[in-house]
Amino acid sequence: MKKTALALLMALASLPLWAQSNAAAGNADLEAEKRRLSGEREVIEKRYAEERAACYKKFAVEDCLRESRGRHRKDTDNIKRQETAINDIQRQRSGAAELQKLDQKAGTQRSVDTPEKQQQSTQNQKDREQRAADHAASRAATAAEAAERERQFQSKQQAHADEQAKAAQRRAEAPEAVKRFEEKQKRAAEHRAARERQNANRDKPRGAPLPPPPAEPAKP
């Protein structure tokens, strides 16, 4: 019975914290939990439809739709995990009830059963408990792996979106960068031309000096 209880607690880990204590004590109204999850699912689907409609009115339609799909997938996966946990708890309770019936039946037969039959009955009960515990542990591990895959997927999606945004920004800034480069090249060319003119004027030879004026003839 200890292993059955352990499997039940593992299934409880997927429920909201406010429901775990009641479920662990055997007081949780699992049908009420299912109705609550069904209501939450309807709210999620309605919000998803409204978000998609709003996305088509925006300029970046695909980015908006991708973010909306990510939120929808995350919310529905959370609902599915809780529904799986509730189903596991119900199966565990049913199995525990069956084990209790078998224990009661075995108790009435122990007085007439041989030691060999009593040992076999005890072993069969242990095997049933082990199978139930292994099944619950496998489902819990599968849910954890699915959550990790979802986290990695969302991380890759975000990284891709960031890279796309950076690429779009680079494309938008490219014409301005080309213009600045061309202006810089033009100023450099003008500066070189001015220096060349200055050097040419400085190196140009000066003209020969003018001859002196002729002497005036002597007066008689």
TINUZA-386458 format. One record per atom (N, C-alpha, C): residue in three letters; x, y, z. Coordinates in steps of 0.02 Angstrom, whole numbers, plus 32768, in hexadecimal, padded with zeros to 4 digits. Layout:
! TINUZA-386458
ALAXYZ...
***
This chain:
! TINUZA-386458
MET80297FC48000MET800080008000MET802B803F8000LYS8068803A801BLYS80938076801CLYS80A4808C7FD5LYS80B2805C7FA8LYS80C3806F7F63LYS8087808D7F40THR804B80747F4ETHR800F80907F31THR800680D87F47ALA801380E57F86ALA800D812A7FA0ALA804181577F7FLEU807D813C7F74LEU80B181647F53LEU809C81777F0DALA807F81477EE8ALA806981567EA4ALA803181897EA4LEU800681867ED5LEU7FD081B77EDBLEU7FEC81FD7EE6LEU801E82037F11LEU803D82457F1ELEU8060825F7EE0MET807D82337EB8MET809E824A7E7BMET806A82667E4AALA803082477E47ALA7FFB82617E1CALA7FE282A47E35LEU7FE082AC7E77LEU7FC882EB7E94LEU7FF583267E82ALA803483187E71ALA8063834F7E64ALA804D837B7E29SER802383607DFDSER800D83877DC3SER7FD183B27DD2LEU7FB283AA7E0CLEU7F7783D37E1DLEU7F8C84167E39PRO7F6084497E37PRO7F6F84897E58PRO7F7B847E7EA2LEU7FA484AB7EBFLEU7FB684A37F05LEU7F7984A47F32TRP7F4684CD7F21TRP7F0B84D17F4ETRP7EE384917F4EALA7EEC84667F1AALA7EC684287F17ALA7EED83ED7F30GLN7F3083F47F37GLN7F5883BA7F49GLN7F4983A17F90SER7F4283CF7FC0SER7F3883B98005SER7EF78392800DASN7EC183AB7FEEASN7E8283877FF2ASN7E8583437FCFALA7EA683427F95ALA7EAB83037F71ALA7ED482D07F98ALA7F0B82E77FB6ALA7F3582BA7FDCALA7F10829E8018ALA7EE382C48034ALA7EBC82AD806DALA7E8082838058GLY7E75827D8016GLY7E3D82557FFEGLY7DFD827C7FFBASN7E0082BE8001ASN7DC382E68005ASN7DB4830B7FC4ALA7DE083067F91ALA7DD6832D7F55ALA7D9B83137F2DASP7D7083417F18ASP7D3983307EECASP7D5583317EA5LEU7D6982F77E8DLEU7D8B82F47E4CLEU7D5D83067E13GLU7D1E82F67E18GLU7CEF830A7DE4GLU7CE983567DE0ALA7CE983777E1BALA7CE783C07E1CALA7D2683DC7DFCGLU7D6083BC7E08GLU7D9E83D17DEAGLU7D9A83CC7D9ELYS7D7C83957D85LYS7D75838E7D3DLYS7D4883C47D20ARG7D1383D57D44ARG7CE7840A7D2BARG7D0C844D7D2AARG7D3584597D5DARG7D5B84977D5EARG7D8B849B7D23LEU7DAE84647D15LEU7DDD84637CDELEU7DB9846B7C9BSER7D7D844E7C96SER7D5684577C58SER7D4484A07C4EGLY7D3284C27C84GLY7D2285097C7FGLY7D5F85327C6CGLU7D9985217C89GLU7DD685457C78GLU7DE9853A7C2FARG7DDD84FD7C16ARG7DEC84EF7BD0ARG7DC1851A7BA1GLU7D8185227BB3GLU7D55854C7B8AGLU7D6E85947B89VAL7D8485AD7BC3VAL7D9E85F17BC7VAL7DDD85F97B9CILE7E0985C67B9EILE7E4785C87B77ILE7E3785CA7B2DGLU7E09859F7B17GLU7DF8859C7AD0GLU7DD885DD7AB9LYS7DAD85FA7AE2LYS7D8D863A7AD0LYS7DC286717ACAARG7DF086737AFAARG7E2486A67AF7ARG7E52869D7ABBTYR7E60865E7AAATYR7E8A864F7A70TYR7E6A86687A30ALA7E28865C7A29ALA7E04867379EDALA7E0586BF79E9GLU7DFB86E17A22GLU7DFC872A7A23GLU7E4287457A11GLU7E7687257A2BGLU7EBA873C7A1CGLU7ECB873479D2ARG7EB686FC79B4ARG7EC386F0796DARG7E9F87257942ALA7E6187347955ALA7E3D87687930ALA7E6087AB7935ALA7E7A87BA7970ALA7E9D87FA797AALA7EDF87FB7953CYS7F0087C2794DCYS7F4187BF792ACYS7F3A87D378E1TYR7F0387BF78C2TYR7EFA87CE787BTYR7EEF8818786DLYS7EE7883F78A2LYS7EDF8887789ALYS7F2188AC78A5LYS7F56888678B6LYS7F9688A578C3LYS7FC4889F7887PHE7FFA88C77887PHE802A88C67850PHE805388857852ALA806E8874788DALA809688377895ALA806887FC78A5VAL804587E47873VAL801287B0787FVAL8032876F7898GLU806787587875GLU808587177886GLU80A3871778CCASP80C5874D78DEASP80E287507922ASP80AB874D7956CYS80748771794ACYS803C8771797ACYS801D872C797FLEU8012870B7946LEU7FF586C77946LEU802386957969ARG8065869C795DARG8094866E797DARG8092867579C9GLU809186B279E2GLU808D86BC7A2AGLU804C86A27A46SER801586AC7A21SER7FD486947A38SER7FD386487A3BARG7FEF86277A07ARG7FF285DE7A08ARG801C85C47A42GLY805385E57A50GLY807D85D07A89GLY805785D27ACBARG8033860A7AD7ARG800C860F7B15ARG7FD585DB7B17HIS7FB485D07ADEHIS7F7D859E7ADCHIS7F9885587AEAARG7FD285477ACCARG7FEF85057AD8ARG800284FC7B21LYS8020852F7B3ELYS8035852B7B84LYS7FF985227BB3ASP7FC385487BA6ASP7F8885447BD1ASP7F6585017BCATHR7F5E84E87B8DTHR7F3C84A87B83THR7F66846E7B9EASP7FA884737B98ASP7FD3843E7BB5ASP7FCB843B7C01ASN7FC484757C20ASN7FBA84777C68ASN7F7884557C7BILE7F4384637C54ILE7F0384437C60ILE7F0983F77C58LYS7F2C83E17C23LYS7F3383997C17LYS7F5883777C4FARG7F8D83987C6AARG7FB2837A7CA1ARG7F8683707CDEGLN7F5C83A27CEDGLN7F30839C7D26GLN7EFB83667D1BGLU7EE183617CDEGLU7EB0832D7CCFGLU7ECF82E87CD5THR7F0D82E17CBETHR7F2F82A17CC4THR7F39828E7D0EALA7F4C82C07D37ALA7F5682B37D7EALA7F15829D7D9FILE7EDD82BE7D8DILE7E9D82AB7DABILE7E8A82647D96ASN7E9582527D57ASN7E86820E7D41ASN7EB181DB7D65ASP7EF081EC7D70ASP7F1C81BE7D96ASP7F0381B57DDDILE7EEE81EC7DFCILE7ED581E77E41ILE7E9781BB7E44GLN7E6B81C47E14GLN7E2F819B7E13GLN7E4081517E0BARG7E7081437DDEARG7E8480FD7DD6ARG7EA580E17E15GLN7ECD810C7E36GLN7EEE80F57E73GLN7EBB80E87EAAARG7E8981137EAFARG7E5581087EE1ARG7E2F80C77ED3SER7E1F80BD7E92SER7DFC80807E80SER7E2680437E8FGLY7E6880487E7FGLY7E9380107E8DGLY7E9A80037ED8ALA7E9E803A7EFFALA7EA380317F48ALA7E6480107F64ALA7E2A80237F48ALA7DEC80047F5FALA7DEB7FB97F50GLU7E047FA87F14GLU7E067F617F01GLU7E377F3B7F2FLEU7E707F5B7F3DLEU7EA07F3B7F6ALEU7E827F307FAFGLN7E5C7F617FC6GLN7E3D7F5B8008GLN7E0B7F218009LYS7DE67F197FD2LYS7DB87EE17FCELYS7DDD7E9F7FD0LEU7E147E9D7FAALEU7E3C7E5F7FA9LEU7E597E507FEEASP7E6F7E868010ASP7E8A7E7D8054ASP7E557E618082GLN7E197E7C807EGLN7DE37E6480A9GLN7DD27E1B8099LYS7DD07E0C8058LYS7DC27DC88044LYS7DF97D98805AALA7E377DAF8053ALA7E6F7D858068ALA7E6E7D7B80B3GLY7E587DAF80D8GLY7E577DAA8121GLY7E287D748138THR7DF07D6C8114THR7DC17D388128THR7DD97CF28116GLN7E097CEF80E7GLN7E207CAD80D0GLN7E617C9880F1ARG7E827CC78115ARG7EC37CB68131ARG7EC07C7C8164SER7E887C798185SER7E827C4481B8SER7E837BFE819AVAL7E6D7BF9815BVAL7E6A7BB7813BVAL7EA07BB08106ASP7EBF7BE980EFASP7EF37BE480BCASP7F327BC580D9THR7F567BA480AETHR7F977B8980C1THR7FCA7BC280C0PRO80027BBB80E1PRO80377BEF80E0PRO804D7C008099GLU804D7BCD806CGLU80617BD98028GLU80307C088004LYS7FF07BFD800FLYS7FBD7C277FF0LYS7FC07C6F800CGLN7FCA7C73804DGLN7FD07CB6806BGLN800B7CDC804EGLN80447CBA8045GLN807F7CDA8028GLN80737CF07FE0GLN80517CC47FBAGLN80427CD67F74GLN80137D117F70SER7FE27D137F9DSER7FB37D4B7F9ESER7FD67D8C7FAETHR80047D897FDETHR802A7DC67FF0THR80567DDC7FB5GLN80757DAD7F93GLN809F7DBE7F5AGLN80777DDC7F21ASN803B7DC17F15ASN80107DDB7EE0ASN7FFC7E247EEEGLN7FEE7E317F2DGLN7FDC7E757F40GLN80167EA57F35LYS80527E8F7F49LYS808E7EB97F3ELYS80997EC77EF4ASP808E7E937ECBASP80987E9C7E83ASP80667ECF7E66ARG80287ECB7E7DARG7FF67EFB7E65ARG80097F427E79GLU801F7F4A7EB7GLU80337F8D7ECEGLU806E7FA77EA6GLN809E7F7B7E97GLN80D97F907E72GLN80C67FA67E2BARG809A7F807E0BARG80857F927DC7ARG80617FD67DC7ALA80367FE27DF9ALA801380227DFDALA8044805B7E08ALA807580507E34ALA80A780847E41ALA80D280927E04ASP80E6805D7DE0ASP810F80667DA4ASP80E8808C7D6EHIS80A7807D7D69HIS807E809F7D36HIS807980EA7D46ALA806C80FB7D84ALA806681417D98ALA80A881667D8EALA80E081447D9FALA812181637D98ALA813181707D4ESER811D81407D23SER812981497CDBSER810281847CBFARG80C3818C7CD5ARG809A81C47CBDARG80B782067CD6ALA80CF82077D14ALA80EB82457D2EALA812B82577D08ALA815482257CF8ALA819182337CD2ALA8182824C7C8CTHR814E822E7C6DTHR813A82447C2ATHR8122828C7C2BALA80FB829E7C5EALA80E382E47C64ALA811D83147C6DALA814F83007C96ALA8189832B7CA1ALA81B183347C61GLU81BA82FE7C3AGLU81DE83037BFBGLU81B983307BCAALA8176832A7BC7ALA814F83557B9AALA8157839E7BADALA815783AC7BEEALA815F83F27C05ALA81A4840D7BF2GLU81D783E37BF7GLU821B83F97BE5GLU822184057B9AARG820283D97B72ARG820383E47B29ARG81DF84247B17GLU81A884327B38GLU818384707B2BGLU81AD84AC7B3DARG81D284A97B75ARG81FC84E07B8AARG823484EC7B56GLN825284B67B3EGLN828784BD7B0CGLN826B84D97ACBPHE822F84C27AB7PHE821184DB7A7APHE820385267A7FGLN81E7853B7AB7GLN81D985827AC0GLN821985AB7AC0SER824E85907ADESER828E85B37ADFSER82AA85BB7A97LYS82A585877A6ELYS82BD858B7A29LYS829385BD7A01GLN825185BB7A0DGLN822585E979EAGLN8236863279FAGLN8244863E7A3AGLN825586827A4FGLN829786987A31ALA82C8866A7A30ALA830A867A7A13ALA8303868A79C9HIS82D9866379A6HIS82CE866F795FHIS82AC86B27954ALA827A86C1797DALA825887017977ALA8287873C7983ASP82B3873479B5ASP82E5876979C3ASP831387737988GLU832A873D7969GLU835887427930GLU8335876278F5GLN82F5875178EAGLN82CF876F78B4GLN82C887BA78BEALA82BB87CD78FCALA82B48815790BALA82F6883A78FFLYS832D881B7913LYS836E883B7907LYS837D884178BCALA836C880C7896ALA8378880F784EALA834E8845782EALA830F884C7844ALA82E488807828ALA830088C67839GLN831B88CD7876GLN8338890D7888GLN8376891D785EARG839F88E97851ARG83DB88F47827ARG83C7890877E0ARG839388E877C6ARG837C88FA7783ARG836189417780ALA833F895577B6ALA8324899977B8ALA835B89CD77BDGLU839289BC77DFGLU83C889EC77E9GLU83FA89EC77B0ALA83F889BA7784ALA842A89B4774FALA842C89F07721PRO83F58A0A7706PRO83F98A4576D9PRO841A8A8176FBGLU840B8A8D7739GLU84288AC6775DGLU84738ABC7765ALA84888A7E7772ALA84D08A707779ALA84F58A7B7737VAL84D68A6676FFVAL84F48A7176BEVAL84FB8ABC76AFLYS84C78AE276C1LYS84C98B2A76B5LYS85018B4B76DDARG85088B37771CARG853E8B537745ARG85828B427728PHE858A8B047710PHE85CA8AF076F4PHE85DB8B1976B6GLU85A88B22768BGLU85B48B48764DGLU85C68B91765DGLU85A58BAF768EGLU85B58BF376A1GLU85FC8BF876BCLYS86108BC676E3LYS86548BC676FELYS86878BC176C7GLN86798B957695GLN86A78B8E765DGLN86AC8BCF7635LYS86738BF1762CLYS86728C2F7607LYS869B8C65762AARG86938C6B766DARG86B98C9D7692ARG87048C8D768FALA87158C4D7691ALA875C8C3B768EALA87798C4D7649ALA87528C427614ALA876A8C5275D0ALA87738C9E75C9GLU87448CC575E3GLU874A8D0D75DFGLU87868D267606HIS87928D077640HIS87CD8D1A7668HIS880E8D0C7643ARG88128CD27622ARG884E8CC175FCARG88598CF175C2ALA88218D03759FALA88278D317566ALA88408D75757DALA88278D8C75B7ALA883C8DCD75D0ALA88868DCC75E1ARG889E8D967600ARG88E58D927611ARG89108D8F75D3GLU88F98D6C759FGLU89208D687562GLU89268DAC7541ARG88EF8DD47542ARG88F38E177525ARG89248E43754CGLN89228E3D758EGLN89518E6475B7GLN899A8E5175A8ASN89A68E1175A2ASN89EA8DFA7594ASN8A008E11754EALA89D38E11751EALA89E48E2674DAALA89F58E7074D9ASN89CF8E9974FDASN89DD8EE174FFASN8A1F8EEF7522ARG8A308EC97554ARG8A6D8ED5757AARG8AAB8EC27551ASP8AA68E8F7528ASP8ADF8E777501ASP8AE68E9B74BDLYS8ABA8EC674A7LYS8ABC8EE77466LYS8AF68F1A7464PRO8B248F1A7431PRO8B5E8F497430PRO8B478F917427ARG8B6C8FBE7447ARG8B5C90057441ARG8B76902273FEGLY8B56905773E2GLY8B6C907673A2GLY8BAD909D73A9ALA8BD290A87370ALA8C1290CE7371ALA8C0691177382PRO8C35913873A3PRO8C2A917F73B5PRO8C2A91AC7376LEU8C0691E27379LEU8C0192107340LEU8C4592347336PRO8C57924472F7PRO8C97926872EBPRO8C9292B17303PRO8CCC92CF7315PRO8CC99314732DPRO8CB7934472F4PRO8C9A937C7301PRO8C8793AC72CCPRO8CC593C872ABPRO8CC393DB7269PRO8CFF93F67246PRO8D13943A7262ALA8D549447725EALA8D6E94877278ALA8D5A94C0724BGLU8D4C94F87269GLU8D3995337241GLU8D7895527221PRO8D72956B71E2PRO8DAF958971C1PRO8DC295CB71E4ALA8E0295DB71E0ALA8E1B96197200ALA8E03965671D9LYS8DF2968871FDLYS8DDA96C571DELYS8E1696F171CBPRO8E1697187190PRO8E4D9745717CPRO8E51978071AB
***
